[in-house]
Amino acid sequence: MEIPSDRQQKLLSWLRRHAIRLATVEAGCGSADLQPLKRVIGSARIVALGEATHGTREFFQLKHRLLEFLVTEMGFTTFAIEANWPESLAVNDYVLHGRGDPAKVLAGLHFWTWNTEEVLDQIHWMRRYNVHNTHKTKVIFAGFDAQFTALAATTIKGYLTRVDPAFAAEISPRLMLFEKECRDYSALSEADVDVLHSTVQDLAERLLAEKRTCVARSTVQDWLLACQHARILRQVDEQRRTGDDAKTRYMIRDQAMAENVAWILENEGPRCKMVVWAHNGHVARDPRGIFDGMVESMGMHLARRFDPELVVVGFAFGEGAFQAVVKEEGNRRPLREVGIGPAPEETLDAVLARTGIPVFMVDLRHVDEDVAPCLEEPQVTREIGAFFEGPEDMRQTIVPMARYDVLAFIAKTTRARPNP
């Protein structure tokens, strides 16, 4: 829906007056310009940072800068990203203890989206902070996605071998398909699919029934981690059994990601304050623009459970470049740079660009009455996920004030830099 010109002018004037102007997107440059965010964030325990593409350098840099600010000045303790939880434990081991090669454990997340110089720079910063921080509380790294099973299956088999060897011997053959990372259930027989489903049910039931024995032979934390590995297997199994039903898979995945964010928050204790990194569509409070609004996003689940301790930040841009998997002839899908010109006049992005402010954030929860109608009605913005099929594929219709609490805008962008 196009914004009428008179409303555009009112919105433009309001944005220029209320924008929190940021001097840079780069971390390590001081925090004087970020101080207004203390009022915006307030007592929130979760700050969810979105992104309009999965491959924009400046989005990643600004998220790093915001994490640095939230950790050092607002007491945040946990960074969680849209990546598989079991594999993220190796990144956390480096961040906390310096064990392992940071570039290798980052690549081990299986997500090309995060295997970039920008995310690696953030991991290095987290490690430096933990080394030099004199307080007892260290910042941790976690994934909250559930898309891969091999490491979870192998890890839980090892745990059961230690604490419940008889059950481990019985269930290990049934875990083999999970260990082989059989991602497409269409290639399996109906019997194999049934085995996978019964396996995740039996794991959960056994771990709960034998909690006392398991804890006695390990620790409470080891048992909790084993239960979470089992939960990841269950979440992935639920997604894969949907087959080609993309909408249902999206809903199951977003519910799973919200479950995992909640689990991390609970497992880290009452003092945990978390920065969540994902796509705009996942952090969104309002599902419009995603499968015609007929889904529930991770942000909706989190809002239902954690409001008013949740702040959702959407990201938008004016023009520039990003990286994405691009569909080409013959179904080839290479990862490459995509360039996008200025936002079309009728879009929200174009209004944001006309402020003339290179980088800013704005609080959408405190909007003047004459401006609110602009932001409470459907507006067109540009977003893509990991795949790009053309400019028209980017157009999403959203309701800004329903979707986000805060909006971040970057006028000109460049491609995220892949790690060698």
BELHU-V7596 format. One line per field, one symbol per residue. ss: DSSP state (a for helix, b for strand, c for the rest). burial: + if it has 16 or more other ideal C-beta (glycine too) atoms within 10 Angstrom, else -. A space follows every 50 residues. Layout:
# BELHU-V7596
ss = ???
burial = ???
This chain:
# BELHU-V7596
ss = ccccaaaaaaaaaaaaaacbbccccccccccaaaccaaaaaccccbbbbc cccccbaaaaaaaaaaaaaaaaaacccbbbbbbbaaaaaaaaaaaaaccc caaaaaaccccccccbaaaaaaaaaaaaaaaacccccccbbbbbbcccca aaaaaaaaaaaaacaaaaaaaaaaaaaaacccccaaaccaaaaaaaaaaa aaaaaaaaacaaaaaaaccaaaaaaaaaaaaaaaaaaaaacccccaaaaa aaaaaaaaaaaaaaaaaacccccbbbbccaaaacccccccaaaccccaaa aaaaaacccbbbbbbbbbbbbbbbbbbcaaacbbbbbbbbcccccccaaa aaacccccbbbbbcccccaaaaaaaaccbbbbccccbbccaaaabbbbca aaaccbbbbbbbbcbccbcc
burial = --+---++-+++-++--+++-+--+-+-----++--+--++--+++++++ +++++++++++++++++++++--+-+++++++++++++++++-+++---- -++-+++++++++++++++++++-+++-++-------+++++++++++++ +++-+++-++--++--++--+--++-++---+--+-------+-+++-++ --+--++--+---+--------++++++++++++++++++-+-----+++ +++++++++++++++--+---+++++++++++++++++++----++++++ +++--+--++++++++++++++++++-----------+-+--+---++++ +++++-++++++++--+---+--++---++++++++-+-----+-+-+++ +++++++++++-+++++---
